Amino acid sequence: MRMSTVNKWHRAIRVMTSMAASVLLVSGPAPQAHADSTRSQQWHLDAMRAEEMWRTSTGKGITVAVIDTGVDPNNPDLKGQVLDGKDLVSALHAGDEHTDYDGHGTNMAGLIAGTGAYGGGRGAFGLAPGVKILPIRMPSRGDNISGFASPSYFSRAIRYATDAGAQVINISMGARIGSPELNSAVAYALSRGSLVFAAVGNDGDKDNPVEYPAATPGVVGVAAVGKDLRRTEESGFGPQVDMAAPGDDLVSACGGKTGLCRAHGTSGAAALASASAALIWSKHPEWTNNQVLRVMLNTIGAPTDGSKRNDSIGYGIVRPRIALQNPGDPGPPDVYPLPDFPAAASPSAPPRPTEVPDSGTGGSRGETAAASAKSDGGNRLLWASLASGAVLLLGGTTAAFVARRRRGNVL
């Protein structure tokens, strides 16, 4: 970015600061300095034309549950975005759902709801910066078969998220085993009006195992594409893939020393699919979960048109921009649009408030050995720099001060 452009943005930031209804100040370490804002490194937001969408929807009014390793509410780009949630693993890890023992959960929350607050709007943005994050912390002990957590943990987390009012449930984790209990929990979530998105895994270049909950009936399995809009080599493939989203070289807020990460994998793709659903639902709060998902499928795109699925990217790549511009007919409110869950014919509950009841901490202390240590996100963290600054909120809408958009593929 040229210095003249930077100066213009700085002047705009000062003017907007004086007008803002509230200003949230944050600070943090800055081990390195970058001429460009963090936002200029977020190619996936350029490809998805995020600023264009934010003029219509930021996801405000929608709660996204992040079932993961915890979410740090003190991350500069997540200040004010993280609700009280549920900790299922206090017997294994210190702290609670606001203590991220790995950085992965905060990373997913940042991809979904980052506000870009750091450095006066020069931090990392999420695709839906208006949503609230409901953190549900999962265990990290186990083996490669159990995955990140046993089906029992996933089941409890999904039911809690549903009862706590999360319209969208993001699971960027996986295990190689499912269970009737997990099937029942997903069916419960759908019947209560929620949508469940899950990463399909990062072993596509290895043994390509089927992972759950992504392969559980009623869960939207999400694969990853790169900047060329093709499935990444590591992304899992098979009949469990329903759609795809960007999942390579993703820069976002996360846990760790600087609060910023560069990562790749289907974890991030699932988070962006969840954020896409939140953007659409915020614009159409009267729609049911089935209608939101149907519009996502109807407006899916490149390099397929959504008319026929394939095992690499499912029906295609999510395009919330198109869904916001021209959603078409959302269809019947009580019919689940994917063929793997024909039983989802019961009427969906209407949209629920986002307030979360006081959950306390912990859960059953008996389930410890079955928890696992494998993440579908496959984070390879590259700690980047942050500088102190402020987030600007005007009328509940995030004010995004963005670097010049680079040319590239557009969704």
VEXLUMVO-749621 format. One line per 2 residues: number of its first residue (from 1); their letters; for each residue x, y, z of C-alpha. Coordinates in steps of 0.001 Angstrom, whole numbers, always signed. Layout:
NUM) a) X Y Z | ...
***
This chain:
1) mr) +0 +0 +0 | +1353 +3478 -872
3) ms) +2008 +5874 +1989 | -481 +8394 +580
5) tv) -3177 +5770 +839 | -2127 +4871 +4368
7) nk) -2288 +8542 +5393 | -5785 +8841 +3984
9) wh) -6923 +5846 +6002 | -5265 +7252 +9114
11) ra) -7106 +10550 +8686 | -10366 +8645 +8141
13) ir) -9772 +6626 +11267 | -9232 +9788 +13360
15) vm) -12426 +11360 +12023 | -14474 +8228 +12599
17) ts) -13059 +7845 +16085 | -14438 +11222 +17107
19) ma) -17864 +10207 +15837 | -17974 +6666 +17132
21) as) -20522 +5695 +19716 | -17917 +3583 +21504
23) vl) -14205 +2933 +21145 | -12588 -203 +22484
25) lv) -8870 +202 +23195 | -6521 -2767 +23002
27) sg) -2770 -3276 +23054 | -233 -6032 +22571
29) pa) +3321 -6912 +21598 | +4728 -5986 +18209
31) pq) +7821 -8044 +17491 | +7825 -7049 +13810
33) ah) +6513 -4172 +11736 | +4555 -4484 +8470
35) ad) +3843 -1733 +5964 | +511 -3283 +5005
37) st) -2390 -3986 +7297 | -3158 -7549 +8303
39) rs) -6332 -7282 +6261 | -4255 -6887 +3085
41) qq) -2894 -10401 +3701 | -6347 -11990 +3932
43) wh) -6783 -13126 +333 | -9867 -15165 +1172
45) ld) -11782 -12020 +2124 | -10770 -10430 -1182
47) am) -11928 -13503 -3084 | -15246 -13493 -1230
49) ra) -15617 -9687 -1586 | -16116 -9234 +2117
51) ee) -16396 -5428 +2136 | -19160 -5608 -429
53) mw) -21058 -8083 +1736 | -20541 -6082 +4931
55) rt) -22582 -3254 +3447 | -25506 -5691 +3576
57) st) -24706 -7995 +6500 | -22015 -8486 +9126
59) gk) -23753 -11399 +10833 | -25181 -9228 +13590
61) gi) -27759 -11021 +15743 | -26360 -14488 +15019
63) tv) -24504 -16677 +17522 | -21945 -19157 +16217
65) av) -20843 -21909 +18589 | -17165 -22806 +18249
67) id) -16642 -26351 +19521 | -12886 -26429 +19850
69) tg) -9925 -25859 +22198 | -11368 -22758 +23858
71) vd) -11551 -19147 +22682 | -9486 -16308 +24141
73) pn) -11817 -13321 +24638 | -8823 -11041 +25216
75) np) -7494 -11438 +21703 | -7412 -7873 +20319
77) dl) -9538 -8766 +17311 | -12112 -10675 +19386
79) kg) -12717 -8178 +22181 | -16443 -8032 +22880
81) qv) -17232 -10914 +20511 | -16957 -13901 +22855
83) ld) -19772 -15014 +25145 | -19632 -17238 +28206
85) gk) -19914 -20835 +27073 | -19119 -24313 +28319
87) dl) -15962 -26063 +29448 | -16031 -29849 +29092
89) vs) -12399 -30451 +30035 | -11485 -28547 +33201
91) al) -10240 -31836 +34669 | -7645 -32014 +31878
93) ha) -6698 -28394 +31295 | -6400 -25332 +33491
95) gd) -8882 -22531 +33071 | -12220 -22676 +31320
97) eh) -13764 -22166 +27891 | -11999 -18794 +27713
99) td) -8607 -20486 +28080 | -7374 -21742 +24720
101) yd) -4779 -24437 +25421 | -3816 -24790 +21737
103) gh) -4680 -21572 +19893 | -6846 -23464 +17423
105) gt) -10238 -22443 +18797 | -9301 -18764 +18892
107) nm) -8075 -19113 +15316 | -11467 -20425 +14203
109) ag) -13285 -17702 +16123 | -11035 -15112 +14483
111) li) -11836 -16395 +10995 | -15516 -16124 +11824
113) ag) -15855 -12984 +13926 | -12591 -11011 +13962
115) tg) -13216 -7265 +14033 | -9840 -6043 +12773
117) ay) -9623 -3929 +15916 | -5909 -4076 +16412
119) gg) -3965 -1083 +15179 | -7013 +1094 +14593
121) gr) -8642 -1299 +12159 | -5427 -2859 +10860
123) ga) -5905 -6203 +12561 | -7397 -9449 +11293
125) fg) -11030 -9523 +10177 | -13413 -12421 +10258
127) la) -15885 -13025 +7458 | -18813 -12185 +9766
129) pg) -17477 -9567 +12221 | -20913 -8885 +13684
131) vk) -21572 -12347 +15113 | -21103 -13483 +18698
133) il) -19006 -16533 +19501 | -20191 -19194 +21934
135) pi) -17067 -21136 +22998 | -17297 -24795 +23991
137) rm) -13956 -26255 +25052 | -13152 -29850 +24131
139) ps) -10416 -32220 +25328 | -7079 -32803 +23629
141) rg) -5941 -36210 +24870 | -6465 -39370 +22874
143) dn) -5216 -41071 +19726 | -5446 -40833 +15953
145) is) -8556 -42998 +15874 | -10571 -41108 +18473
147) gf) -9482 -37824 +16939 | -9780 -34625 +18899
149) as) -12540 -35948 +21096 | -14794 -38940 +21451
151) ps) -18303 -38889 +19935 | -19631 -38504 +23461
153) yf) -17925 -35136 +23852 | -19116 -33967 +20465
155) sr) -22651 -35013 +21365 | -22661 -33092 +24627
157) ai) -21156 -30032 +22977 | -23706 -29994 +20148
159) ry) -26625 -30326 +22537 | -25281 -27549 +24747
161) at) -24755 -25244 +21778 | -28285 -25911 +20574
163) da) -29870 -25284 +23974 | -27764 -22144 +24439
165) ga) -29276 -20590 +21314 | -26506 -20956 +18742
167) qv) -28022 -20812 +15278 | -24751 -22010 +13715
169) in) -22484 -24677 +15198 | -18909 -24873 +13922
171) is) -16816 -28004 +14526 | -13313 -27695 +13103
173) mg) -12344 -31022 +14638 | -12851 -34653 +13847
175) ar) -12634 -38261 +14941 | -12549 -41430 +12892
177) ig) -15481 -42907 +14760 | -19125 -41928 +14946
179) sp) -21911 -43178 +17165 | -25707 -43336 +17490
181) el) -25352 -40791 +20299 | -23684 -38350 +17914
183) ns) -26336 -38987 +15260 | -29001 -38215 +17834
185) av) -27302 -34991 +18933 | -27123 -33713 +15348
187) ay) -30763 -34620 +14755 | -31633 -32725 +17929
189) al) -29768 -29647 +16721 | -31529 -29689 +13350
191) sr) -34932 -30185 +14933 | -34309 -27156 +17155
193) gs) -33356 -24955 +14213 | -29542 -24990 +14214
195) lv) -27077 -25734 +11415 | -23949 -27823 +12000
197) fa) -20778 -27399 +9898 | -17707 -29604 +10314
199) av) -14267 -29978 +8734 | -13759 -33145 +6687
201) gn) -10106 -33545 +7697 | -6596 -32933 +6404
203) dg) -5442 -36399 +5424 | -6574 -36346 +1809
205) dk) -2959 -36746 +705 | -2503 -39708 +3056
207) dn) -5020 -42383 +3963 | -8039 -40060 +3569
209) pv) -10065 -41413 +6503 | -13732 -40616 +6923
211) ey) -14061 -38287 +9899 | -16935 -37432 +12189
213) pa) -18956 -35320 +12840 | -18409 -34234 +9191
215) at) -19715 -37610 +7957 | -22618 -37681 +10426
217) pg) -26016 -37407 +8702 | -27267 -33843 +8917
219) vv) -23826 -32261 +9312 | -22527 -30088 +6471
221) gv) -19059 -31494 +5646 | -16687 -28795 +4427
223) aa) -13575 -29290 +2272 | -10821 -26746 +1586
225) vg) -9847 -24957 -1628 | -6781 -22849 -2342
227) kd) -6308 -19591 -4204 | -6866 -21434 -7481
229) lr) -10322 -22467 -6197 | -9381 -26143 -6407
231) rt) -9350 -28664 -3574 | -6118 -28470 -1607
233) ee) -3971 -31591 -1638 | -4483 -32226 +2068
235) sg) -8243 -31723 +2090 | -10287 -34865 +2712
237) fg) -12539 -36079 -76 | -15426 -38467 -470
239) pq) -19213 -38618 -132 | -19022 -36788 +3209
241) vd) -18067 -33539 +1411 | -21063 -31253 +936
243) ma) -19365 -27955 +89 | -16020 -26196 +150
245) ap) -14540 -22883 +1257 | -11101 -21246 +1242
247) gd) -8665 -23211 +3399 | -5109 -22286 +2459
249) dl) -2778 -19518 +3665 | -5448 -18083 +5972
251) vs) -4304 -15168 +8135 | -6493 -14543 +11157
253) ac) -6642 -13775 +14845 | -5721 -16696 +17086
255) gg) -4143 -17633 +20398 | -449 -17302 +21124
257) kt) +2159 -14655 +21844 | +1129 -12144 +19187
259) gl) -2495 -13146 +18672 | -2118 -13643 +14916
261) cr) -1739 -16846 +12888 | -1209 -18082 +9377
263) ah) -2791 -21494 +8904 | -4250 -23912 +6387
265) gt) -6673 -26810 +6437 | -10314 -27774 +6416
267) sg) -10723 -26283 +9892 | -10561 -22788 +8441
269) aa) -12799 -23782 +5543 | -15485 -24983 +7960
271) al) -15214 -21734 +9914 | -15733 -19697 +6733
273) as) -18738 -21822 +5758 | -20197 -21217 +9224
275) as) -19559 -17486 +8888 | -21242 -17528 +5470
277) aa) -24370 -19037 +6998 | -24317 -16344 +9691
279) li) -24159 -13548 +7105 | -27166 -14937 +5252
281) ws) -29178 -15653 +8387 | -28557 -12170 +9743
283) kh) -30046 -10700 +6556 | -32997 -13108 +6684
285) pe) -33685 -13856 +10370 | -37146 -15168 +9511
287) wt) -35675 -18121 +7621 | -35249 -21548 +9166
289) nn) -32017 -23511 +9194 | -33216 -25519 +6194
291) qv) -33859 -22393 +4149 | -30491 -20837 +4972
293) lr) -28681 -24002 +3920 | -30788 -24364 +772
295) vm) -29888 -20831 -321 | -26214 -21568 +372
297) ln) -26468 -24608 -1903 | -28473 -22787 -4572
299) ti) -25896 -19998 -4845 | -22797 -22168 -4643
301) ga) -20222 -21752 -7381 | -16809 -22139 -8996
303) pt) -15606 -24349 -10427 | -18958 -26168 -10404
305) dg) -22424 -24672 -10517 | -23921 -26706 -7686
307) sk) -26121 -28811 -9939 | -24106 -31951 -9290
309) rn) -21806 -32809 -6400 | -18364 -34330 -6567
311) ds) -16175 -35888 -3912 | -13606 -33071 -3926
313) ig) -15680 -29960 -3215 | -19195 -31322 -2818
315) yg) -21742 -29153 -4579 | -19260 -26311 -4904
317) iv) -17684 -23378 -3066 | -19770 -21202 -762
319) rp) -20660 -17777 -2152 | -22474 -15763 +523
321) ri) -22104 -12644 -1637 | -24393 -14155 -4255
323) al) -26756 -15444 -1580 | -27089 -11926 -175
325) qn) -27579 -10347 -3592 | -29950 -12843 -5170
327) pg) -30940 -15663 -2818 | -33786 -16975 -4919
329) dp) -36486 -19144 -3407 | -35447 -20450 +25
331) gp) -37909 -23287 -365 | -39927 -25071 +2320
333) pd) -38950 -24255 +5897 | -39248 -27805 +7201
335) vy) -37329 -29870 +4626 | -33598 -30438 +5051
337) pl) -32001 -29847 +1628 | -29190 -32432 +1690
339) pd) -30015 -36067 +844 | -28143 -37658 +3754
341) fp) -30757 -36657 +6295 | -34245 -37383 +4924
343) aa) -35625 -37634 +8454 | -35230 -33886 +8941
345) as) -38816 -33227 +7979 | -40018 -31943 +11318
347) ps) -40641 -28192 +11450 | -37607 -26196 +12477
349) ap) -37848 -23968 +15481 | -38003 -20230 +14757
351) pr) -34850 -18164 +15254 | -33939 -17987 +18921
353) pt) -32415 -15171 +20964 | -28645 -15105 +21262
355) ev) -28502 -14725 +25040 | -26699 -17623 +26670
357) pd) -27755 -18992 +30062 | -25241 -19187 +32867
359) sg) -23520 -22500 +32278 | -20963 -22635 +35025
361) tg) -17905 -24688 +34182 | -16980 -28257 +33600
363) gs) -19063 -31237 +32756 | -18720 -34888 +33574
365) rg) -15323 -35518 +35128 | -15394 -39195 +34198
367) et) -14565 -38878 +30494 | -10856 -38225 +30332
369) aa) -9022 -41067 +28632 | -11121 -41086 +25461
371) as) -10383 -37477 +24565 | -7956 -36929 +21763
373) ak) -5164 -34781 +20392 | -5853 -34500 +16698
375) sd) -7184 -31329 +15052 | -8787 -31224 +11625
377) gg) -7546 -27708 +11234 | -3928 -28775 +10807
379) nr) -2686 -25394 +12021 | +907 -24610 +11230
381) ll) +1148 -21379 +13114 | +3265 -18505 +11891
383) wa) +3265 -15802 +14540 | +3011 -12397 +12943
385) sl) +3081 -8874 +14281 | +478 -6731 +15984
387) as) +517 -3101 +17110 | -1722 -1324 +19634
389) ga) -4896 +421 +18467 | -8668 +755 +18708
391) vl) -11761 -828 +17214 | -14421 +1465 +15833
393) ll) -18050 +530 +16177 | -20685 +2736 +14547
395) gg) -24316 +1805 +15067 | -23364 -1815 +15638
397) tt) -21610 -2084 +12253 | -17894 -2744 +12050
399) aa) -16031 +40 +10260 | -13459 -1657 +8069
401) fv) -10435 +283 +6911 | -8947 -1909 +4250
403) ar) -5854 -2039 +2052 | -6128 -1888 -1717
405) rr) -7652 -5106 -3046 | -5287 -7326 -4949
407) rg) -6305 -9036 -8153 | -7261 -12689 -7853
409) nv) -10026 -15247 -8215 | -13401 -14029 -7033
411) l) -16181 -16148 -5592
***
